[in-house]
């Protein structure tokens, strides 16, 4: 009889834990999107830059918050403060 009671307690505990974890997940999928506003009409966003167009140095956005996307405008600073993230730009420069 103890085995049946222990099994019942295990099942109830497991189900309760599952339901609690599901109810406390961080937002919906829409809230978990990385890209919130840039070229949303496109199925996939791809940018390419010729090496000759880089000049001496370019900083590319990786937080998807830049107003001058695909280039970095420093928006990651506020994003990092607000979210606790640590994202920064991709910096591309010419070799000497």
Order of alpha helices (4+ residues) and beta strands (2+ residues): alpha-alpha-beta-alpha-beta
